[in-house]
Each structure stands twice: as structure tokens, then as C-alpha cells.
């Protein structure tokens, strides 16, 4: 699962990274110690880092952007690909050198790699002092105390009920406009290539009331967009009591509507959907509410039914195409993105051609494309031989990327001459004379600043485009 980036489609050879720092309204002088945190991988990791920041702040720690000033350095990790793990390992080695200069610093690993590689980090490589799994963040204060005595502090136990529902996240690297809201944790889908069920545990949904309260608070604080996060948001299910004390099942469609009804000025996005679980009810809810973005991330992973079966994706090529057709029937013009893997075990040239033809059919606005990276402990690692040479994996991946770049540019070009509603997120990367934001379809839009500001909704007529950006002019009423 990724938070979707509206940039030119590219190969994601490195994990996403972000620094955490204290909100500008908080003085670091208030805190007895400082922490520095980096996050890698999916949006869920970034959201988890905000939960960790809240726990640490309530225990006397303030955040800093400067790792050299920190008393505690944390790396929130990703295990989805070997490249991501290598990137994190390199970073930990750098922190180890910093620790030699300042032995009082504690270094800890959080997240999926913590769960998977705890012994290596602690014993073999001696890179860290703390190892904390995704369900054990509440125990961080106690683990820090233990590590301060020179003991190696570890808690990677998975939970069947932890959702951190009562913890108010501290927004890190926030632009004050967009925020992530976690609605569930874990995953029950046993896709054979995926390590998530083993590192994040079983699926459990968060209390619907706590989700609504968090979204209401964000809107009251000036945020204009929330992204509801889960490994598989469409399987969200919470049983709540209504006014008559009767139990009422809250589905994802119902939750989506509840969040949309907070205010028409609050935009709602979500990620990620599993094709087998997204329902007509969800699609009609999106179509019914103008402030639920017409954009769906629908990972397919392969266009070959044979490979999909090996991946344990529980649908066929034909079934997926029917789902795409249904989305476009109920939500005409809906933006669509996907994930694709090349070179999965036993993949043939014919299988690859089927993936290419599926991409040609769907013409995704955005695609995250990877070559297969075997993850230890997964079903695929136990059942199948990783038998496709890397040179072939990369060749197929490049062919896929080249095709998608054509589709991405065509998608942008189709918007020229149209007018779209843009939520301003800040200045453009090139100049402060321009603002940038995203359209309903999750495309980056750049236009002259004029008198507009961050957080405004602006109607923009699209005049031109690049492969990754729409360029336009604001329409002033």
C-alpha cells in the first residue's frame, strides 16, 4: 500500500522517506529530551510515526529535524522490497557512526523490519538499542528506560485488537492541509508475495466514533483533506450501538459517507482498495458526494490469471476488468491507479504480454511498478522458486514503465481545456509566484498565485501539461 503521489510514473527503486519534526507551535525548550524519526515505505508507516510522536511527546520528548541534536533516533521501516531494507540498513549504519561520537544517543527500529529482523539488528550487527513492532508503540517509554540501562529493549508482539484509536497523532512534516487517518490495521489477505500479514498481523478495524472524531478535529484545525488508510479499506467493518442500543454494522461505504458529511469543504480520499472487496455501495457513495474524490487505487499486480492464482489474489484477469468497467460505469471519468509486479515466479513472456495488454485496456492515470523481490517468510518464498533472472525482470519492468508513460501523458493531455477544482497545498516547487495543489483526480496542478493561499479551493482552467503536471489559470468569479 502507498499514499499516492501525483508525479510522473516511475520505477520506485527507493522507499519514500520523511523527517519528523515538532509542530511550529511547540517549543523544543518545553521538553527534557529530543527525538528524531525517519519513515520509509507506505502511508501507513508515516501515519504510525505520527502516533509514535504523540506517545513520545506525552512522555516528555520533543521532535527535532536534526538527528545530531537528538537523544533518541527512530527509523520506521518497510519490508516490502529488498531495496527498501537495504536503504534502511545503510541509514542505520550512518546512525551507528553518530552514536560512536555521542554514546548517549539511543537508536531504535520501528515497524515491519523490526518485526522481521529483530535478531539481526540486536545481536549480529548491533545496529540498534531498541526494536519495536507495529503493535507495540505504547510500550516505547518503558523500552526507552530499559535501553538507557544498557539492556537491549525489544517488543515485537502482534496484537489482535490494537488500533491506537485513543491516541491523537501529532502531524509531522504537515502542510496543514492534508492528513492521514488510519481506520484499520493488519491484513487477512495472504497474497503469496506479501510480508504484511506476518509483520502487521491480523486485520482489525478501528472504532468508527474515534475515526469521525479525529476527522472532525482535523477539519476544525483547518485541514481540508483526509486520506483514510488501511491495508484493505474496503474490508473495514465495525459493529456500533445506535440510540436504541441496537448493534449496527458500519461498512466502509457507511464510514466514507459519515466522514464526507462532516463538511462539504472536507475532501475525502482513501487507500488502498483490494479489487475483490470494493463494492457497488462504495462506488455509489463516491458518486453521491462531491467531496469524496473520484479516484481509486486498485492494485492488480499482474494481468495474467495464471500468475494471479499463484499470487493468491483471488480474482482473474476477466473479473478485474469487469470491476474496472463497473467503476467507470458508476463514476464516469474516475481516476484510476494500480500496482504492478513484473517477473513473479514462473512468469512467461505470454504472462507479461497479458499484463501489458491489461495496462493498455485500463490506461491508468498512475501506476506503481516493481520487479519481483522475494521476501523471506512469505508464501511465495516457501512454495515457489524465484526463477526469473533479474535482467529479464528489469527488461519487462522497463517495457511496462515505457507504456505507462504514454498513458500518463495521454491522461494529462485529456484535461487540457477542462476546468477542475484544485485544493491548494502550497507553493510550486519552482517558484513562489505559483501555487500547486491536486485535482479531484489526484493530479498535480500548478497556476499563478494571485491572491490565493494554501487551503483554498480554486477553479483552474487547464492550459497545458507535462507528463506529471497540469498547468493552468485560475478562474476568478
C-alpha positions as CSV (number, residue, x, y, z in Angstrom):
1,X,0.0,0.0,0.0
2,X,1.2,3.6,-0.9
3,X,-0.1,7.0,-0.4
4,X,-0.5,8.1,-4.0
5,X,2.0,10.6,-5.4
6,X,0.8,12.6,-8.4
7,X,4.2,12.7,-10.1
8,X,5.3,11.3,-13.4
9,X,5.1,7.5,-13.3
10,X,8.5,6.0,-12.4
11,X,10.1,2.9,-11.0
12,X,10.2,3.2,-7.2
13,X,13.7,2.0,-6.6
14,X,13.9,3.5,-3.2
15,X,11.5,3.7,-0.3
16,X,9.8,7.0,0.4
17,X,11.5,8.9,3.3
18,X,10.4,11.7,5.6
19,X,11.8,13.6,8.5
20,X,9.7,14.3,11.5
21,X,9.8,17.5,13.5
22,X,7.8,19.3,16.1
23,X,4.9,21.4,15.1
24,X,5.8,25.1,14.7
25,X,3.5,25.9,17.6
26,X,5.6,23.8,20.0
27,X,8.8,25.0,21.5
28,X,11.5,22.3,21.9
29,X,12.6,24.0,25.1
30,X,9.5,22.6,26.7
31,X,10.9,19.1,26.5
32,X,13.6,17.3,28.5
33,X,14.8,15.3,25.5
34,X,14.5,15.3,21.8
35,X,13.7,12.6,19.3
36,X,14.3,12.3,15.5
37,X,12.3,10.0,13.4
38,X,12.5,8.9,9.7
39,X,9.8,6.9,8.0
40,X,10.1,4.7,5.0
41,X,7.6,2.9,2.8
42,X,3.8,3.2,2.7
43,X,1.5,5.9,4.0
44,X,0.6,3.6,7.0
45,X,4.2,3.9,8.2
46,X,4.0,7.7,8.1
47,X,0.7,7.6,10.0
48,X,2.3,5.3,12.6
49,X,5.2,7.7,13.1
50,X,2.6,10.4,14.0
51,X,1.2,8.1,16.6
52,X,4.7,7.4,17.9
53,X,5.4,11.2,18.1
54,X,2.2,11.6,20.2
55,X,3.3,8.9,22.6
56,X,6.8,10.3,23.0
57,X,5.6,13.9,23.4
58,X,3.3,12.8,26.2
59,X,6.3,11.3,27.9
60,X,8.5,14.4,27.7
61,X,10.1,14.1,24.3
62,X,10.1,16.9,21.6
63,X,10.8,16.3,17.9
64,X,13.7,17.7,16.1
65,X,14.7,17.8,12.4
66,X,18.4,17.5,13.4
67,X,19.5,13.9,14.1
68,X,22.7,15.2,15.7
69,X,20.7,17.1,18.3
70,X,18.5,14.1,19.2
71,X,18.7,11.9,22.3
72,X,16.6,9.3,20.5
73,X,16.8,8.3,16.8
74,X,14.0,6.1,15.4
75,X,13.7,4.6,12.0
76,X,10.2,3.5,10.9
77,X,10.9,0.7,8.4
78,X,9.5,-1.1,5.4
79,X,10.0,-4.7,4.4
80,X,8.0,-4.7,1.1
81,X,11.1,-4.9,-1.1
82,X,14.8,-5.8,-0.6
83,X,15.8,-2.4,-1.9
84,X,13.8,-0.7,0.9
85,X,15.5,-2.9,3.5
86,X,19.0,-2.1,2.1
87,X,18.2,1.6,2.2
88,X,17.2,1.4,5.9
89,X,20.3,-0.8,6.8
90,X,22.6,1.8,5.2
91,X,20.9,4.6,7.2
92,X,21.3,2.6,10.5
93,X,25.0,2.2,9.8
94,X,25.2,6.0,9.5
95,X,23.5,6.4,12.8
96,X,25.8,3.9,14.4
97,X,28.7,6.2,13.4
98,X,26.9,9.1,15.0
99,X,26.4,7.0,18.1
100,X,30.1,6.5,18.5
101,X,30.6,10.2,18.6
102,X,27.8,10.5,21.2
103,X,27.3,7.3,23.1
104,X,24.3,8.7,25.0
105,X,22.1,8.5,21.8
106,X,19.7,5.7,21.6
107,X,18.8,4.2,18.2
108,X,15.7,2.3,17.6
109,X,14.0,0.5,14.7
110,X,10.2,0.5,14.4
111,X,7.7,-1.1,12.0
112,X,7.9,-4.0,9.6
113,X,11.7,-4.6,9.6
114,X,11.7,-4.5,13.4
115,X,9.3,-7.5,13.4
116,X,11.2,-9.4,10.8
117,X,14.8,-8.8,11.5
118,X,15.0,-8.2,15.3
119,X,17.8,-10.7,16.0
120,X,20.0,-9.5,13.2
121,X,19.7,-5.9,14.3
122,X,20.3,-6.6,18.0
123,X,22.8,-9.4,18.0
124,X,24.6,-9.9,14.7
125,X,25.0,-6.3,13.6
126,X,24.5,-4.4,16.9
127,X,23.0,-1.5,15.0
128,X,20.2,-0.6,17.4
129,X,19.3,-0.4,21.1
130,X,15.5,-0.8,20.7
131,X,13.4,-2.9,18.4
132,X,9.6,-2.1,18.4
133,X,7.0,-3.8,16.3
134,X,3.9,-2.0,14.8
135,X,1.6,-3.1,17.6
136,X,3.9,-2.2,20.5
137,X,4.3,1.5,20.3
138,X,2.5,2.1,23.6
139,X,5.4,0.3,25.3
140,X,8.0,2.7,23.9
141,X,8.5,4.8,27.1
142,X,9.3,1.6,29.1
143,X,11.5,0.2,26.4
144,X,13.5,3.5,26.3
145,X,14.1,3.3,30.1
146,X,15.2,-0.3,29.7
147,X,17.6,0.7,26.8
148,X,19.0,3.5,28.9
149,X,20.3,1.0,31.4
150,X,22.3,-0.7,28.6
151,X,19.9,-3.5,28.0
152,X,18.6,-4.3,24.5
153,X,14.9,-3.5,24.6
154,X,12.5,-5.5,22.3
155,X,8.8,-5.8,21.9
156,X,7.5,-7.1,18.5
157,X,4.4,-8.9,19.8
158,X,1.5,-8.6,17.4
159,X,-2.0,-7.8,18.7
160,X,-5.5,-8.8,17.6
161,X,-7.1,-5.6,18.9
162,X,-4.6,-2.7,18.9
163,X,-5.7,0.2,16.7
164,X,-4.3,3.2,18.7
165,X,-7.8,4.6,18.4
166,X,-7.5,6.8,21.6
167,X,-4.2,8.4,20.6
168,X,-4.3,11.7,18.8
169,X,-1.5,11.7,16.2
170,X,1.0,14.6,16.1
171,X,1.2,15.7,12.4
172,X,4.7,15.5,11.3
173,X,6.0,17.4,8.2
174,X,2.4,18.6,7.8
175,X,1.4,21.3,5.3
176,X,-1.7,21.9,7.4
177,X,-4.0,20.9,4.6
178,X,-3.7,17.1,4.1
179,X,-3.7,14.5,6.9
180,X,-3.7,10.7,7.1
181,X,-6.3,8.9,9.2
182,X,-5.7,5.2,10.0
183,X,-9.0,3.3,10.0
184,X,-7.7,-0.2,10.4
185,X,-4.6,-2.3,10.9
186,X,-3.2,-5.6,9.7
187,X,-4.4,-7.7,6.8
188,X,-6.2,-11.0,6.3
189,X,-5.3,-11.4,2.7
190,X,-2.5,-13.9,2.2
191,X,-1.1,-12.7,-1.1
192,X,1.8,-15.0,-1.6
193,X,4.4,-12.2,-2.4
194,X,3.5,-10.0,0.6
195,X,5.1,-9.9,4.0
196,X,2.4,-7.6,5.6
197,X,0.3,-10.3,7.3
198,X,3.4,-11.5,9.0
199,X,4.7,-8.1,10.1
200,X,1.5,-6.3,10.9
201,X,-0.7,-9.1,12.0
202,X,-4.4,-9.9,11.5
203,X,-6.9,-7.3,10.3
204,X,-8.8,-5.3,12.8
205,X,-11.0,-2.2,12.3
206,X,-10.9,1.0,14.4
207,X,-13.8,2.3,16.4
208,X,-15.9,4.3,14.0
209,X,-16.6,7.1,16.6
210,X,-12.9,7.7,17.1
211,X,-12.3,8.0,13.3
212,X,-15.1,10.5,12.9
213,X,-13.9,12.5,16.0
214,X,-10.3,12.6,14.5
215,X,-11.6,13.8,11.2
216,X,-13.8,16.5,12.8
217,X,-10.9,17.7,14.9
218,X,-8.7,17.9,11.8
219,X,-11.3,20.0,10.0
220,X,-11.7,22.3,13.0
221,X,-7.9,22.8,13.0
222,X,-8.0,23.9,9.3
223,X,-7.2,20.7,7.5
224,X,-9.1,20.4,4.2
225,X,-8.4,16.8,3.2
226,X,-8.2,13.5,4.9
227,X,-7.0,10.2,3.5
228,X,-8.5,7.1,5.2
229,X,-5.8,4.5,5.4
230,X,-5.8,0.7,5.7
231,X,-4.1,-2.3,4.1
232,X,-7.5,-3.1,2.6
233,X,-10.0,-0.3,3.4
234,X,-13.0,-2.0,1.7
235,X,-13.0,-4.7,4.4
236,X,-13.5,-2.2,7.1
237,X,-16.2,-3.4,9.5
238,X,-17.2,-2.0,12.9
239,X,-20.2,-3.0,15.0
240,X,-21.6,0.0,16.8
241,X,-24.6,0.7,19.0
242,X,-27.2,3.2,17.8
243,X,-29.5,5.3,20.0
244,X,-31.8,2.3,20.7
245,X,-28.8,0.3,21.9
246,X,-29.2,-2.0,18.9
247,X,-26.0,-3.2,17.2
248,X,-25.4,-1.7,13.8
249,X,-22.7,-2.8,11.4
250,X,-20.7,0.0,9.9
251,X,-19.2,-0.9,6.5
252,X,-16.5,1.1,4.7
253,X,-19.2,2.7,2.5
254,X,-21.0,3.9,5.6
255,X,-17.8,5.2,7.2
256,X,-16.9,7.0,3.9
257,X,-20.3,8.7,4.0
258,X,-20.0,9.7,7.7
259,X,-16.7,11.4,7.0
260,X,-18.0,13.1,3.9
261,X,-20.9,14.5,5.9
262,X,-18.6,16.3,8.3
263,X,-18.4,19.2,5.9
264,X,-18.6,19.7,2.1
265,X,-15.4,21.6,2.5
266,X,-13.5,18.5,3.7
267,X,-12.1,16.4,0.9
268,X,-12.0,12.7,1.4
269,X,-9.6,10.2,-0.2
270,X,-8.8,6.6,0.7
271,X,-6.2,3.9,0.1
272,X,-5.9,1.0,-0.5
273,X,-8.7,-1.0,-2.1
274,X,-8.5,-4.7,-2.8
275,X,-10.3,-5.5,-6.1
276,X,-12.2,-8.4,-4.5
277,X,-13.7,-6.2,-1.8
278,X,-14.6,-2.8,-3.3
279,X,-18.4,-2.8,-3.6
280,X,-21.1,-1.0,-5.6
281,X,-22.2,0.5,-2.3
282,X,-18.7,2.2,-2.1
283,X,-18.9,3.3,-5.7
284,X,-22.4,4.8,-5.4
285,X,-21.3,6.6,-2.2
286,X,-18.4,8.2,-4.0
287,X,-20.7,9.2,-6.9
288,X,-23.2,10.7,-4.4
289,X,-20.8,13.0,-2.6
290,X,-18.9,15.8,-4.4
291,X,-16.2,15.9,-1.7
292,X,-15.3,12.2,-2.0
293,X,-12.6,12.3,-4.6
294,X,-13.2,10.4,-7.9
295,X,-10.0,8.5,-7.6
296,X,-9.4,4.8,-6.8
297,X,-6.2,3.0,-6.3
298,X,-6.9,-0.6,-7.4
299,X,-3.8,-2.8,-7.4
300,X,-3.9,-5.6,-9.9
301,X,-0.3,-6.9,-9.6
302,X,-0.5,-9.0,-12.8
303,X,-2.6,-9.2,-16.0
304,X,-2.3,-13.0,-16.2
305,X,-4.9,-15.1,-14.5
306,X,-2.4,-17.9,-14.0
307,X,0.1,-15.6,-12.2
308,X,-2.8,-14.0,-10.2
309,X,-3.6,-17.5,-8.9
310,X,0.0,-18.1,-7.9
311,X,-0.1,-14.7,-6.1
312,X,-3.3,-15.8,-4.3
313,X,-5.1,-12.6,-5.4
314,X,-8.5,-14.5,-5.5
315,X,-9.6,-12.9,-8.8
316,X,-9.0,-13.4,-12.5
317,X,-8.0,-11.0,-15.2
318,X,-11.6,-11.0,-16.6
319,X,-13.0,-10.3,-13.1
320,X,-10.7,-7.4,-12.6
321,X,-11.6,-5.9,-16.0
322,X,-15.3,-6.2,-15.1
323,X,-14.6,-4.3,-11.9
324,X,-12.8,-1.5,-13.8
325,X,-15.8,-1.4,-16.2
326,X,-18.2,-1.1,-13.2
327,X,-16.2,1.7,-11.6
328,X,-16.3,3.7,-14.9
329,X,-20.0,3.0,-15.3
330,X,-20.9,4.3,-11.9
331,X,-18.3,7.0,-11.7
332,X,-17.7,8.3,-15.2
333,X,-14.2,9.7,-15.6
334,X,-13.0,8.2,-12.3
335,X,-9.2,8.4,-11.9
336,X,-7.6,5.0,-11.6
337,X,-4.2,3.9,-10.4
338,X,-2.6,0.5,-9.8
339,X,0.4,-1.6,-8.6
340,X,2.1,-4.0,-11.0
341,X,4.8,-6.6,-10.4
342,X,7.0,-8.0,-13.2
343,X,9.0,-11.2,-13.0
344,X,6.9,-13.1,-10.4
345,X,7.8,-16.8,-10.1
346,X,7.3,-18.7,-13.4
347,X,6.1,-15.6,-15.3
348,X,6.4,-16.3,-19.0
349,X,6.6,-13.9,-21.9
350,X,2.9,-14.6,-22.5
351,X,2.1,-13.7,-18.9
352,X,4.0,-10.4,-19.3
353,X,2.2,-9.7,-22.6
354,X,-1.1,-10.1,-20.7
355,X,0.0,-7.6,-18.1
356,X,0.9,-5.2,-20.8
357,X,-2.4,-5.6,-22.6
358,X,-4.3,-5.1,-19.3
359,X,-2.5,-1.8,-18.8
360,X,-3.4,-0.9,-22.4
361,X,-7.0,-1.6,-21.6
362,X,-7.1,0.2,-18.3
363,X,-4.9,3.1,-19.3
364,X,-4.1,4.0,-15.6
365,X,-3.6,7.6,-14.6
366,X,-0.8,6.5,-12.3
367,X,1.0,3.2,-11.7
368,X,3.5,1.9,-9.2
369,X,5.6,-0.7,-10.9
370,X,8.2,-3.0,-9.4
371,X,10.1,-6.1,-10.4
372,X,9.5,-9.1,-8.0
373,X,11.6,-9.1,-4.9
374,X,11.3,-12.3,-2.9
375,X,10.6,-11.6,0.8
376,X,11.7,-14.3,3.3
377,X,8.8,-15.9,5.2
378,X,6.2,-15.2,2.6
379,X,4.1,-18.0,1.0
380,X,5.8,-17.4,-2.3
381,X,9.3,-17.9,-0.7
382,X,8.1,-21.2,0.8
383,X,6.2,-22.5,-2.2
384,X,7.9,-21.3,-5.4
385,X,11.3,-20.8,-6.8
386,X,12.3,-17.2,-7.7
387,X,13.3,-18.4,-11.1
388,X,13.1,-15.3,-13.4
389,X,16.6,-13.8,-13.9
390,X,16.8,-10.2,-12.7
391,X,17.8,-8.9,-16.1
392,X,14.5,-10.2,-17.5
393,X,12.6,-8.8,-14.6
394,X,14.1,-5.4,-15.2
395,X,13.6,-5.6,-19.0
396,X,9.9,-6.4,-18.5
397,X,9.6,-3.6,-16.0
398,X,11.1,-1.0,-18.3
399,X,8.7,-2.1,-21.1
400,X,5.8,-1.6,-18.6
401,X,7.1,1.8,-17.5
402,X,7.6,3.0,-21.1
403,X,4.0,2.0,-21.9
404,X,2.6,3.7,-18.8
405,X,4.4,6.9,-19.5
406,X,2.4,7.1,-22.8
407,X,-0.8,6.5,-20.9
408,X,0.1,9.0,-18.2
409,X,0.8,11.8,-20.7
410,X,-2.4,11.0,-22.6
411,X,-4.3,11.2,-19.3
412,X,-2.8,14.7,-18.7
413,X,-3.5,15.8,-22.3
414,X,-7.2,14.9,-22.0
415,X,-7.6,17.5,-19.3
416,X,-6.3,20.4,-21.4
417,X,-9.2,22.8,-21.9
418,X,-11.1,21.5,-18.9
419,X,-11.7,23.2,-15.6
420,X,-11.0,21.4,-12.3
421,X,-11.3,22.2,-8.7
422,X,-7.9,22.4,-7.0
423,X,-7.1,22.2,-3.3
424,X,-4.1,24.4,-2.8
425,X,-1.3,22.7,-0.9
426,X,1.4,25.3,-1.1
427,X,3.9,27.0,-3.5
428,X,5.0,25.1,-6.6
429,X,8.5,23.6,-6.4
430,X,9.9,26.1,-9.0
431,X,8.7,29.5,-7.8
432,X,6.7,31.2,-5.1
433,X,4.9,33.1,-7.8
434,X,2.9,29.9,-8.4
435,X,0.8,27.6,-6.2
436,X,0.2,23.9,-6.6
437,X,-2.4,21.5,-5.4
438,X,-4.3,18.5,-6.5
439,X,-7.4,18.0,-8.5
440,X,-10.2,15.6,-7.6
441,X,-8.5,13.0,-9.8
442,X,-5.3,13.3,-7.7
443,X,-3.3,15.2,-10.4
444,X,-0.9,17.9,-9.5
445,X,-2.0,21.3,-10.8
446,X,0.2,24.5,-11.0
447,X,-1.2,28.0,-11.6
448,X,-0.3,31.7,-10.8
449,X,-0.5,32.6,-7.2
450,X,-2.6,35.8,-7.5
451,X,-4.4,36.3,-4.2
452,X,-5.0,32.6,-3.4
453,X,-3.4,30.8,-0.5
454,X,-2.8,27.4,1.0
455,X,-6.0,25.6,1.9
456,X,-8.2,27.5,-0.7
457,X,-10.3,25.7,-3.3
458,X,-9.7,27.2,-6.7
459,X,-11.3,26.5,-10.0
460,X,-8.5,26.2,-12.6
461,X,-8.7,26.0,-16.3
462,X,-6.0,23.7,-17.7
463,X,-4.0,25.3,-20.5
464,X,-1.1,22.8,-20.9
465,X,0.7,19.9,-19.2
466,X,3.8,17.9,-18.8
467,X,3.8,14.1,-18.2
468,X,3.3,14.7,-14.5
469,X,1.8,18.2,-14.0
470,X,-1.2,20.1,-15.2
471,X,-0.6,23.8,-15.8
472,X,-3.5,26.3,-15.7
473,X,-5.0,29.6,-14.9
474,X,-7.3,30.4,-12.0
475,X,-10.9,31.4,-12.9
476,X,-11.8,34.4,-10.8
477,X,-15.5,34.9,-10.3
